[in-house]
Amino acid sequence: MDFNTLTIQALQFIANFVGNWGIAIIIFTIIIRLILWPFNASQQRSMKKMQQLQPKLKAIQDRYKSNPEMMQQKMMEFYKNNKFNPMAGCLPLLLQLPIFIMLYSALMSPQFIALAGNADFLFIPRLDATIKGNAGVSFDGSFGVDKYSKFMTDKTAKVYFKNGEVEEKVKITQPMKAITVQGDIIPGENIDFKFSLDNLNLKFSQLDAIEKAEINVMNGSTKETEVLTFTRMGNILASNIPTVKVENTYHFDVIVLVGLFVLTMWLSTKVMTAMNKTANQDPTQEALNKSMGTMMPVMVGATFIFIPIPAGVLLYLITSNIFQIAQTVIINKQMEIEEQNGKTIDAKVVDVKDVK
């Protein structure tokens, strides 16, 4: 079972319990962030210590700027003496990236479209919608198309054999290339599909005995999914379905979500920067952090205009940012209490002069 299926099954389990796919995505996000809490806490503590060490690190860099090898050696000694690992803060990011990719892939998959593509949440009409797309209604017996539409299949098919037997969930080996359009796509006219039998993971004897197959086909542009029956025509399976013309439209609810993502990411960065600020912080580094904290959310948000991010994934990112803000405040309060009780998170900072 692949990660897409596992992710969708987890979301479906939560959605069945709470009654809404949008709420399911939020709960799923909170569960993931709670699992990652210890790693994120470690990252925040590491960032705090890095801010405390920064002025002395700069002093080492200034002292040995003419000798890069010696500078690197002294910095490593300085890290060791202060029991600090500069790579410790990278682990949470490395853990979260595969989760983001997994969720993005799952919410863009035909499996999710078939289950919850039309699901709404608050002001969001469809969780699979991106900023710019075509209006398409799944499972209505016709495809909304334009002349550039591209099609793909689900990962499995329901296959019927001549002897009356039926096999469920037969693997399709190349879902992105399994079907082709016969002739040109003319919106408003029926479209013909052909499916090569070689794309079904069956024995040769079974392929010869196939009578027809039911396959979920998705329009890659509109994310619209229809269940098509492909019948045997010689060495291929063929199907035919009516079409209607669709026009590109902007989904303003997704634009609002992108704006909320930029805002929550900026707030998260601002809160973390403020919490990790120290009295002896290097002014240049402080200015750089402030600039990056403003520019990074805007730059990432701008990429979402060109990269098709579904509303469901944006909901995950916004929830994750809000959770990050709360987590930053909570962990910082814990560190303050530890410092007040003499259980400071930092050992005594070894000064530059102590690095021989």
Phi, psi and omega per residue, in radians:
M1 nan 2.268 -3.077
D2 -1.465 2.996 -3.091
F3 -1.153 -0.609 3.104
N4 -1.021 -0.834 -3.117
T5 -1.116 -0.749 3.134
L6 -1.095 -0.743 3.137
T7 -1.116 -0.802 -3.128
I8 -1.140 -0.677 3.112
Q9 -1.135 -0.683 3.096
A10 -1.112 -0.775 3.115
L11 -1.132 -0.695 -3.133
Q12 -1.148 -0.674 3.108
F13 -1.066 -0.787 3.133
I14 -1.181 -0.728 -3.127
A15 -1.097 -0.686 3.100
N16 -1.109 -0.536 -3.111
F17 -1.383 -0.742 -3.062
V18 -1.705 -0.272 3.066
G19 1.499 0.189 -3.134
N20 -2.705 2.324 -3.110
W21 -1.243 -0.573 3.103
G22 -1.116 -0.788 3.087
I23 -1.109 -0.630 3.126
A24 -1.070 -0.721 3.121
I25 -1.125 -0.714 3.126
I26 -1.114 -0.800 3.131
I27 -1.130 -0.719 3.103
F28 -1.031 -0.745 3.124
T29 -1.084 -0.787 -3.134
I30 -1.100 -0.702 3.112
I31 -1.079 -0.809 3.132
I32 -1.069 -0.766 -3.119
R33 -1.183 -0.588 3.070
L34 -1.163 -0.676 3.090
I35 -1.099 -0.664 -3.106
L36 -1.498 -0.026 -3.076
W37 -0.888 -0.884 -3.110
P38 -1.017 -0.662 -3.134
F39 -1.221 -0.704 3.113
N40 -1.203 -0.612 3.074
A41 -1.109 -0.733 3.097
S42 -1.088 -0.694 3.106
Q43 -1.091 -0.747 -3.109
Q44 -1.160 -0.713 3.088
R45 -1.112 -0.673 3.129
S46 -1.132 -0.702 3.116
M47 -1.139 -0.684 3.116
K48 -1.072 -0.788 -3.131
K49 -1.191 -0.625 3.129
M50 -1.073 -0.695 3.107
Q51 -1.107 -0.648 -3.141
Q52 -1.229 -0.573 -3.104
L53 -1.485 -0.299 -2.979
Q54 -0.953 -0.820 -3.136
P55 -1.050 -0.690 -3.129
K56 -1.275 -0.569 3.041
L57 -1.120 -0.696 3.121
K58 -1.131 -0.629 3.111
A59 -1.107 -0.706 3.090
I60 -1.109 -0.762 3.141
Q61 -1.085 -0.703 3.122
D62 -1.186 -0.690 -3.087
R63 -1.167 -0.659 -3.033
Y64 -2.002 0.481 -3.077
K65 -1.121 -0.405 3.126
S66 -1.526 -0.087 -3.129
N67 -2.338 1.467 -3.059
P68 -1.002 -0.661 -3.133
E69 -1.137 -0.768 3.120
M70 -1.170 -0.651 3.104
M71 -1.034 -0.810 -3.138
Q72 -1.098 -0.716 3.137
Q73 -1.104 -0.804 -3.122
K74 -1.161 -0.620 3.106
M75 -1.159 -0.698 3.110
M76 -1.130 -0.691 3.094
E77 -1.117 -0.720 -3.140
F78 -1.099 -0.766 3.080
Y79 -1.056 -0.767 -3.111
K80 -1.123 -0.779 -3.125
N81 -1.117 -0.508 -3.141
N82 -1.747 0.165 3.084
K83 0.900 0.901 -3.092
F84 -2.188 2.318 3.085
N85 -1.921 1.925 -3.084
P86 -1.132 -0.282 -3.138
M87 -1.613 -0.054 -3.060
A88 -1.095 -0.546 -3.097
G89 -1.349 -0.143 -3.080
C90 -1.475 -0.429 -3.041
L91 -1.011 -0.816 -3.141
P92 -1.035 -0.641 3.117
L93 -1.158 -0.699 3.131
L94 -1.166 -0.553 3.126
L95 -1.328 -0.621 -3.071
Q96 -1.348 -0.506 -3.104
L97 -1.076 -0.835 3.098
P98 -1.076 -0.577 3.123
I99 -1.155 -0.732 3.101
F100 -1.087 -0.793 -3.138
I101 -1.098 -0.721 -3.139
M102 -1.080 -0.801 -3.127
L103 -1.203 -0.709 3.097
Y104 -1.025 -0.834 -3.140
S105 -1.097 -0.695 -3.123
A106 -1.160 -0.757 -3.088
L107 -1.335 -0.208 3.058
M108 -1.705 -0.090 -3.029
S109 -1.402 2.671 3.065
P110 -1.011 -0.521 3.132
Q111 -1.066 -0.816 -3.139
F112 -1.218 -0.719 3.136
I113 -0.990 -0.748 -3.118
A114 -1.160 -0.599 -3.084
L115 -1.492 -0.767 -2.939
A116 -2.499 0.273 -3.119
G117 -1.005 -0.614 -3.122
N118 -1.596 0.068 -3.109
A119 -1.180 2.495 3.133
D120 -1.963 2.916 3.095
F121 -2.775 2.097 -3.092
L122 0.905 -2.056 -3.108
F123 -1.593 0.114 -3.089
I124 -1.682 1.957 -3.128
P125 -1.220 -0.618 -3.106
R126 -2.444 2.287 -3.122
L127 -1.338 -0.262 -3.133
D128 -1.671 -0.020 -3.063
A129 -1.254 2.524 3.010
T130 -1.946 3.080 -3.066
I131 -0.980 -0.839 -3.124
K132 -2.128 2.235 -3.135
G133 -2.920 -3.100 3.128
N134 -1.822 2.613 3.089
A135 -1.401 2.155 3.102
G136 -2.514 2.359 -3.141
V137 -1.834 2.075 -3.096
S138 -1.274 2.615 3.016
F139 1.034 0.620 3.082
D140 -1.865 0.118 3.065
G141 1.523 0.083 3.079
S142 -2.623 2.708 3.139
F143 -1.795 2.339 2.921
G144 -1.453 2.143 -3.026
V145 -2.419 2.809 2.793
D146 -2.208 3.119 -3.017
K147 -1.235 -0.186 -3.139
Y148 -1.785 0.128 -3.078
S149 -1.052 2.444 3.075
K150 -2.097 2.528 -3.034
F151 -2.182 2.649 3.094
M152 -2.512 2.911 -3.136
T153 -1.933 2.944 2.970
D154 -1.216 3.092 -3.092
K155 -1.468 -0.202 -3.139
T156 -2.384 2.844 3.112
A157 -2.366 2.714 3.026
K158 -1.752 2.048 -2.978
V159 -1.921 2.333 3.102
Y160 -1.910 2.327 -3.137
F161 -1.843 2.798 -3.074
K162 -1.093 -0.479 -3.124
N163 -1.460 0.093 3.109
G164 1.674 -0.167 3.135
E165 -1.286 2.647 3.119
V166 -2.277 2.329 3.100
E167 -2.089 2.131 -3.137
E168 -1.480 2.676 2.990
K169 0.903 0.880 3.007
V170 -1.335 2.245 -3.053
K171 -1.185 2.327 3.006
I172 -1.711 2.119 -2.947
T173 -1.295 -0.535 -3.133
Q174 -2.333 1.336 -3.072
P175 -0.986 -0.558 -3.095
M176 -1.328 -0.362 -3.056
K177 -2.188 0.113 -2.981
A178 -1.182 -0.573 -3.104
I179 -2.039 2.642 3.054
T180 -2.320 2.718 3.113
V181 -1.562 2.264 3.090
Q182 -1.538 1.994 -3.092
G183 1.509 -2.890 -3.126
D184 -1.578 2.715 3.037
I185 -1.554 2.046 3.096
I186 -2.091 1.824 -3.125
P187 -0.922 2.320 -3.107
G188 1.718 -0.290 3.097
E189 -1.924 2.718 3.131
N190 -1.053 2.564 3.130
I191 -1.986 2.417 -3.141
D192 -1.814 2.293 3.070
F193 -1.994 2.566 2.964
K194 -2.240 2.523 -3.047
F195 -2.246 2.161 3.141
S196 -1.363 2.329 3.131
L197 -1.095 -0.416 -3.133
D198 -1.111 -0.289 -3.137
N199 -1.456 -0.049 3.070
L200 -1.700 2.284 -3.095
N201 -1.441 1.275 -3.131
L202 -2.310 2.864 3.066
K203 -1.242 2.766 -3.122
F204 -1.031 -0.673 -3.139
S205 -1.125 -0.599 3.109
Q206 -1.274 -0.675 3.129
L207 -1.057 -0.683 3.133
D208 -1.153 -0.446 -3.050
A209 -1.663 0.055 -3.112
I210 -1.243 2.364 3.068
E211 -1.796 -0.769 3.131
K212 -2.817 3.030 3.117
A213 -2.634 2.519 3.035
E214 -1.806 2.180 -3.035
I215 -2.367 2.359 3.002
N216 -1.348 2.126 3.121
V217 -1.997 2.341 -3.100
M218 -2.090 2.391 2.992
N219 -1.407 2.014 -3.077
G220 -1.096 -0.421 -3.131
S221 -1.413 -0.785 -3.053
T222 -1.675 -0.240 -3.035
K223 1.133 0.270 3.102
E224 -1.354 2.393 -3.126
T225 -2.093 2.375 3.062
E226 -2.297 2.552 3.067
V227 -1.597 2.033 -3.105
L228 -1.940 2.498 3.031
T229 -1.728 2.054 3.127
F230 -1.736 2.172 -3.138
T231 -1.827 2.740 -3.065
R232 -1.267 2.250 3.017
M233 -2.376 1.597 -3.079
G234 1.173 -2.086 -3.097
N235 -1.737 0.202 3.109
I236 -2.276 2.960 2.972
L237 -1.928 2.409 -3.068
A238 -2.239 2.623 3.099
S239 -2.558 2.822 -3.080
N240 -2.499 2.397 -3.116
I241 -2.582 2.499 3.082
P242 -1.164 2.765 3.097
T243 -2.313 2.763 3.000
V244 -2.292 2.657 -3.124
K245 -1.369 2.388 3.080
V246 -2.175 2.695 3.124
E247 -2.037 2.614 3.066
N248 -1.147 2.354 3.116
T249 -2.331 2.734 3.069
Y250 -1.723 2.326 3.127
H251 -1.686 1.782 -3.032
F252 -1.206 -0.431 3.069
D253 -1.124 -0.629 3.117
V254 -1.257 -0.624 3.060
I255 -1.057 -0.723 3.086
V256 -1.079 -0.718 3.129
L257 -1.113 -0.705 3.088
V258 -1.078 -0.735 3.090
G259 -1.073 -0.730 3.103
L260 -1.144 -0.643 3.091
F261 -1.088 -0.835 3.135
V262 -1.046 -0.767 -3.131
L263 -1.106 -0.831 -3.096
T264 -1.219 -0.586 3.084
M265 -1.180 -0.708 3.097
W266 -1.101 -0.779 3.126
L267 -1.101 -0.721 3.137
S268 -1.073 -0.792 3.136
T269 -1.144 -0.714 -3.130
K270 -1.115 -0.775 3.140
V271 -1.118 -0.771 -3.119
M272 -1.134 -0.717 3.125
T273 -1.102 -0.752 -3.132
A274 -1.148 -0.690 -3.118
M275 -1.202 -0.555 -3.075
N276 -1.630 0.003 -3.118
K277 -1.203 2.395 3.119
T278 -2.106 2.826 -3.076
A279 -1.136 -0.595 -3.081
N280 -1.764 0.453 -3.108
Q281 -1.176 2.449 3.134
D282 -1.120 2.200 -3.086
P283 -1.034 -0.677 3.140
T284 -1.119 -0.770 3.119
Q285 -1.140 -0.663 3.122
E286 -1.099 -0.756 3.118
A287 -1.137 -0.681 3.116
L288 -1.123 -0.769 3.124
N289 -1.069 -0.711 -3.141
K290 -1.134 -0.738 -3.141
S291 -1.149 -0.783 3.140
M292 -1.150 -0.640 3.133
G293 -1.116 -0.441 3.104
T294 -1.563 -0.755 -3.027
M295 -1.333 -0.661 -3.051
M296 -1.048 -0.853 3.112
P297 -1.025 -0.684 -3.139
V298 -1.152 -0.743 -3.127
M299 -1.142 -0.773 3.130
V300 -1.138 -0.754 3.110
G301 -1.065 -0.649 3.136
A302 -1.131 -0.626 3.133
T303 -1.135 -0.487 -3.134
F304 -1.217 -0.246 3.068
I305 -1.260 -0.547 -3.084
F306 -1.761 -0.449 3.112
I307 -1.722 2.217 -3.080
P308 -1.264 1.610 3.100
I309 -1.661 2.081 -3.134
P310 -1.149 2.711 3.132
A311 -1.004 -0.642 -3.140
G312 -1.095 -0.680 3.111
V313 -1.211 -0.691 3.079
L314 -1.093 -0.650 3.079
L315 -1.077 -0.704 3.071
Y316 -1.082 -0.803 -3.093
L317 -1.150 -0.723 3.133
I318 -1.129 -0.799 3.108
T319 -1.055 -0.711 3.138
S320 -1.111 -0.704 3.116
N321 -1.130 -0.758 3.125
I322 -1.108 -0.728 3.090
F323 -1.073 -0.700 -3.131
Q324 -1.090 -0.694 3.117
I325 -1.067 -0.847 3.136
A326 -1.101 -0.731 -3.125
Q327 -1.120 -0.725 3.134
T328 -1.039 -0.800 -3.136
V329 -1.111 -0.782 -3.094
I330 -1.120 -0.834 -3.099
I331 -1.161 -0.643 3.104
N332 -1.116 -0.699 3.078
K333 -1.084 -0.697 3.110
Q334 -1.091 -0.739 -3.140
M335 -1.157 -0.644 3.093
E336 -1.106 -0.730 3.126
I337 -1.132 -0.722 3.114
E338 -1.070 -0.730 3.138
E339 -1.168 -0.697 3.116
Q340 -1.139 -0.564 -3.140
N341 -1.542 0.097 3.128
G342 1.422 0.156 3.121
K343 -1.868 0.910 -3.077
T344 -1.024 2.544 -3.117
I345 -1.236 -0.311 -3.071
D346 -1.898 2.321 2.962
A347 -1.221 2.938 3.134
K348 -0.989 2.218 -3.116
V349 -1.228 2.117 -3.142
V350 -1.338 2.267 -3.064
D351 -1.332 2.863 -3.137
V352 -1.044 -0.678 -3.082
K353 -1.136 -0.336 3.133
D354 -1.472 -0.147 3.091
V355 -1.554 1.856 -3.044
K356 -1.233 nan nan
